[in-house]
Amino acid sequence: MKDAKVVTKITGKEVAATFPQALDEDVVFRYLVEITDGGKVITAFRKFSQFYLGSETPKELTVPFSGLPADKELKTQITAIDSYNNSSLPIISEAFSIGTQP
């Protein structure tokens, strides 16, 4: 996932992180998707790669988040994990903020 990029879309109080599927000698089984504030994990989600659904694996995955703190400099961090529990180096989004919401 070295050259991969995380696209963070902000809509009101919701954030959607979209990222390309990683490649692995075995198979990427799942992803750990974390929202961080200064390196501290605010929330995390495990997303399956969907390789097992009997069809072509999607080229990109999207994970929605809501309830994030306002006016914080947040980043999305994605780590690929294969079926042997080996982890990739994470890819990290540009910093973003959801701003103060009424």
C-alpha positions in Angstrom: 0.0 0.0 0.0 3.1 2.2 -0.3 1.8 4.6 -2.9 -1.8 4.3 -2.0 -3.8 7.3 -0.8 -6.7 7.7 1.6 -9.5 10.0 0.4 -11.4 11.5 3.2 -14.8 13.0 2.3 -16.6 15.1 4.9 -20.3 15.6 4.8 -21.7 17.5 7.7 -20.8 15.5 10.8 -19.9 12.3 8.9 -16.6 11.3 7.4 -16.0 8.6 4.8 -12.6 7.2 4.2 -12.0 5.5 0.8 -8.9 3.6 0.0 -7.6 1.1 -2.6 -7.3 -2.6 -1.9 -3.8 -3.7 -1.0 -1.9 -6.5 -2.7 -0.3 -9.4 -0.8 1.5 -12.7 -1.7 -1.3 -14.5 0.2 -4.5 -12.5 0.4 -5.5 -9.4 2.3 -8.1 -10.6 4.8 -9.1 -7.3 6.5 -8.1 -3.7 7.2 -7.8 -1.8 10.4 -9.2 1.6 9.8 -8.4 4.1 12.6 -9.2 7.8 13.1 -6.4 9.5 15.1 -5.9 12.8 16.8 -2.2 13.5 17.3 -1.4 9.8 17.1 -4.0 8.9 19.7 -6.7 6.5 18.3 -10.2 8.1 18.6 -12.1 5.3 16.9 -11.3 2.2 14.9 -13.2 -0.2 12.6 -12.2 -3.5 11.1 -13.3 -3.9 7.4 -13.1 -7.2 5.6 -11.5 -7.1 2.1 -14.5 -9.0 0.6 -12.2 -11.5 -1.3 -14.3 -14.3 0.0 -17.7 -13.3 -1.5 -17.3 -15.4 -4.7 -17.0 -12.4 -7.0 -14.3 -10.0 -8.0 -12.8 -8.1 -5.0 -13.8 -4.4 -5.1 -10.9 -2.1 -6.1 -11.7 0.4 -3.4 -13.4 0.2 0.0 -15.1 2.9 2.0 -15.6 3.1 5.7 -18.0 5.7 7.2 -17.5 7.3 10.6 -19.7 9.7 12.6 -19.6 11.2 16.1 -16.1 12.4 15.7 -14.9 15.3 17.8 -15.2 18.8 16.2 -12.4 21.2 15.6 -9.7 18.5 16.0 -6.9 17.8 13.5 -7.8 14.2 12.6 -6.2 11.7 10.3 -7.3 8.3 8.9 -4.8 5.5 9.2 -5.3 2.2 7.2 -3.4 -1.0 7.9 -3.8 -4.1 5.7 -3.8 -7.5 7.5 -3.4 -10.8 5.6 -4.9 -14.2 6.6 -1.7 -15.0 8.6 -2.2 -11.9 10.7 0.8 -10.1 9.1 0.3 -6.3 9.0 1.4 -3.8 6.3 2.8 -0.4 7.0 -0.1 1.9 7.4 -1.2 4.6 4.9 -2.3 7.8 6.5 -4.6 10.5 5.1 -3.9 14.2 5.1 -5.1 16.0 8.2 -8.8 17.0 8.3 -11.3 18.6 10.6 -15.1 18.3 10.7 -15.3 21.8 12.2 -17.9 23.0 14.8 -21.3 21.7 13.9 -24.5 23.4 15.1 
